[in-house]
């Protein structure tokens, strides 16, 4: 880990060192955790109780960082207490380079090329979050804690998330009354066991399942998912080798006979 040593305590704190790396991460050696400061206003207010001052300009967490856990995101708890669940979830997504859209809004809130974002979303504290894009992030089982209060969430993109696994999918049932679109494309740890947990998402209309290396027989799993979620469009999962398309659009293994068909 590269960077320079720095001591920045306030008058109420002990002189504990912190190491500031090239990406602006600051390690608190008292707790042994690494935090990412979102900005001057929110960061300073959240840190005052701990006796620390936070730099005004900090680059947010990027690929390769430690998996998300609610215990490491003190700013999420601060935002939740002050602005509510939807604003807190939006803040969590933005601090991990994701995108978020609120109900009635056409534009998405997202980070810029420097990894910074506007706090204008705090003005929508009473507006539900309806879409989240965390593609390629380090979201894991514990990180879902930051999203479970979103009762109006309709679209969730978790594609290419290396830490999303079957246990993570088992927690998505909290969105059963609202979720309509879900992408799990390119998640290396997702298996057919985790996909079976999606049966409670009765309002799901589109499910992206392409490029799942841990699913052993993609064609058969696709058929099972389609039967489990009959009103959902399943995208991805390669067909069974040598399969033929039946009259209802489903795939049948090569050589299989339909009921009443006379063999040649």
C-alpha positions in Angstrom: 0.0 0.0 0.0 1.5 3.3 -1.1 0.9 6.8 0.3 2.1 9.2 2.9 1.7 9.2 6.7 -0.5 11.9 8.2 -1.9 12.8 11.6 -5.1 14.8 11.5 -6.8 14.6 14.9 -9.2 17.2 16.3 -8.7 18.8 19.7 -10.9 16.1 21.3 -9.1 13.1 19.8 -5.9 11.3 20.5 -3.0 11.5 18.1 -3.7 8.4 16.1 -2.1 8.2 12.7 -3.9 7.6 9.5 -2.5 6.5 6.2 -3.8 8.3 3.2 -3.3 6.4 0.0 -3.3 7.4 -3.6 -7.1 6.8 -3.9 -7.9 8.9 -0.9 -8.7 6.0 1.4 -8.1 6.7 5.1 -7.4 3.9 7.6 -8.4 4.5 11.2 -5.8 2.5 13.2 -8.0 2.6 16.3 -10.7 0.4 14.7 -8.7 -1.2 11.9 -11.3 -0.2 9.3 -10.9 1.7 6.0 -13.5 4.4 5.1 -14.1 6.5 2.1 -15.1 10.2 2.7 -17.9 11.3 0.3 -17.4 15.0 0.5 -16.6 17.9 2.8 -20.1 18.7 4.2 -21.4 15.2 4.9 -17.9 13.8 5.8 -17.1 16.5 8.3 -20.4 16.2 10.0 -20.2 12.4 10.3 -16.7 12.5 11.6 -17.1 15.2 14.3 -18.5 12.7 16.8 -15.4 10.5 16.3 -13.0 13.5 16.7 -11.7 13.4 13.2 -11.5 15.9 10.4 -12.0 14.7 6.9 -10.4 15.9 3.7 -12.7 17.9 1.4 -11.8 16.1 -1.8 -11.6 12.3 -1.8 -11.7 9.8 -4.6 -14.3 7.1 -4.1 -13.9 3.4 -3.8 -13.1 1.6 -7.1 -12.7 -1.9 -8.4 -10.5 -4.2 -6.4 -11.5 -2.7 -3.0 -12.8 -4.7 -0.1 -16.4 -6.1 -0.4 -19.1 -3.8 0.9 -20.4 -4.3 4.4 -22.7 -2.1 6.3 -20.4 -2.0 9.2 -17.7 -0.3 7.2 -20.0 2.5 5.9 -20.5 4.9 8.7 -21.7 7.6 6.4 -24.6 5.4 5.3 -25.9 5.2 8.8 -25.5 9.0 9.2 -27.3 9.7 6.0 -30.1 7.3 6.9 -30.7 9.0 10.3 -30.8 12.4 8.7 -32.4 11.9 5.3 -34.2 8.5 5.3 -33.8 5.1 3.7 -34.0 6.2 0.0 -31.4 8.9 0.2 -29.1 6.6 2.3 -29.4 3.9 -0.3 -28.6 6.4 -3.1 -25.6 7.6 -1.2 -24.4 4.0 -0.7 -24.7 3.3 -4.4 -23.0 6.5 -5.5 -20.0 6.1 -3.1 -19.4 2.7 -4.9 -19.5 4.2 -8.4 -23.0 3.0 -9.1 -26.0 4.8 -10.6 -29.4 5.5 -9.1 -32.7 6.9 -10.4 -35.6 8.2 -8.3 -39.3 7.9 -9.1 -40.5 10.5 -11.6 -37.0 11.4 -12.7 -35.6 10.6 -16.2 -32.0 11.3 -15.4 -29.7 9.1 -13.3 -27.4 10.3 -10.5 -23.9 9.0 -11.0 -20.3 9.8 -10.4 -18.2 11.8 -12.8 -14.8 10.9 -14.3 -13.0 11.9 -11.2 -15.2 9.7 -9.0 -17.2 12.6 -7.5 -20.9 13.2 -7.4 -23.5 15.9 -6.6 -25.4 15.8 -3.4 -28.5 17.2 -5.1 -30.2 13.8 -4.6 -30.7 14.7 -0.9 -33.4 17.1 -2.1 -35.4 14.0 -3.1 -35.4 12.5 0.4 -39.1 11.7 0.2 -39.0 10.3 -3.3 -38.6 6.5 -3.7 -35.6 5.0 -5.5 -36.9 2.9 -8.4 -33.7 1.9 -10.2 -30.1 1.0 -9.1 -27.1 0.1 -11.3 -24.3 -1.5 -9.3 -22.8 -3.4 -12.3 -19.2 -4.4 -11.7 -19.2 -3.3 -8.0 -18.0 -5.2 -5.0 -21.5 -5.6 -3.5 -21.8 -8.8 -1.4 -24.3 -10.4 1.0 -23.7 -7.8 3.8 -23.9 -4.9 1.3 -27.5 -5.7 0.6 -28.3 -4.3 4.1 -28.0 -0.9 2.5 -30.8 -1.6 0.0 -33.4 -3.7 1.8 -35.6 -0.7 2.7 -36.3 0.2 -0.9 -39.9 -0.8 -1.1 -40.4 0.7 -4.6 -37.3 -0.6 -6.3 -38.2 -1.8 -9.9 -34.8 -2.3 -11.6 -31.6 -3.8 -10.1 -28.4 -4.3 -12.1 -25.9 -6.6 -10.4 -24.1 -7.7 -13.5 -20.4 -8.5 -13.3 -20.3 -8.4 -9.5 -17.6 -10.8 -8.4 -18.9 -11.2 -4.8 -22.6 -11.7 -5.6 -23.3 -15.3 -4.8 -26.2 -17.6 -4.0 -26.5 -16.2 -0.4 -26.8 -12.7 -1.9 -29.6 -13.8 -4.1 -31.4 -15.4 -1.1 -31.9 -11.8 0.2 -33.6 -10.4 -2.9 -37.0 -11.7 -1.7 -37.4 -8.3 0.1 -38.1 -6.8 -3.4 -40.8 -9.3 -4.3 -43.6 -6.7 -4.4 -41.9 -4.2 -6.7 -38.9 -5.6 -8.6 -39.5 -6.0 -12.4 -36.0 -6.1 -13.9 -32.9 -7.9 -12.6 -29.5 -8.5 -14.2 -27.1 -11.1 -12.9 -25.1 -11.4 -16.1 -21.4 -12.2 -15.6 -21.6 -13.0 -11.9 -19.0 -15.8 -11.5 -20.3 -17.1 -8.1 -24.0 -17.5 -9.0 -25.2 -21.1 -9.4 -28.6 -22.8 -10.1 -29.2 -22.9 -6.3 -29.2 -19.2 -6.0 -31.4 -18.8 -9.1 -34.0 -21.0 -7.3 -34.2 -18.4 -4.6 -35.7 -16.0 -7.2 -39.1 -17.8 -7.2 -40.6 -15.2 -4.9 -40.0 -12.4 -7.3 -43.5 -12.7 -8.8 -43.5 -9.3 -10.5 -40.2 -9.9 -12.3 -40.6 -9.3 -16.1 -37.0 -9.5 -17.3 -34.1 -11.5 -15.9 -30.6 -11.3 -17.5 -28.6 -14.5 -16.9 -25.9 -14.5 -19.6 -22.3 -15.6 -18.9 -22.8 -17.5 -15.7 -19.8 -19.8 -15.5 -20.9 -21.6 -12.3 -24.2 -22.8 -13.9 -23.3 -26.3 -15.2 -26.2 -27.0 -17.6 -27.4 -23.5 -18.8 -30.1 -24.7 -21.1 -31.8 -26.9 -18.6 -31.5 -24.3 -15.9 -33.1 -21.8 -18.2 -36.1 -24.0 -18.8 -36.5 -24.5 -15.0 -36.3 -20.7 -14.4 -38.9 -20.1 -17.1 -41.2 -22.5 -15.4 -40.5 -21.0 -12.1 -41.2 -17.4 -13.4 -43.7 -17.9 -16.3 -44.3 -14.2 -16.8 -40.7 -13.3 -16.9 -38.5 -12.9 -20.0 -35.3 -14.9 -19.4 -32.3 -13.5 -21.3 -29.1 -15.5 -21.6 -28.1 -19.1 -20.6 -27.1 -21.0 -23.7 -29.5 -23.7 -25.0 -28.9 -27.3 -24.5 -26.5 -28.8 -27.0 -28.4 -30.1 -30.0 -31.7 -28.8 -28.7 -34.7 -28.2 -30.9 -37.4 -25.6 -30.4 -40.9 -26.9 -29.5 -44.2 -25.5 -30.6 -44.5 -23.4 -27.4 -41.0 -21.9 -28.0 -39.1 -24.0 -25.5 -36.1 -26.1 -26.3 -36.2 -29.9 -26.4 -33.1 -32.2 -26.4 -32.2 -33.6 -29.8 -34.0 -36.9 -30.5 -36.8 -36.2 -28.0 -40.3 -37.2 -29.3 -43.5 -35.2 -28.7 -46.5 -36.9 -27.2 -48.2 -39.0 -29.9 -45.4 -38.6 -32.4 -44.7 -41.8 -34.4 -41.0 -42.6 -34.7 -39.5 -42.8 -38.2 
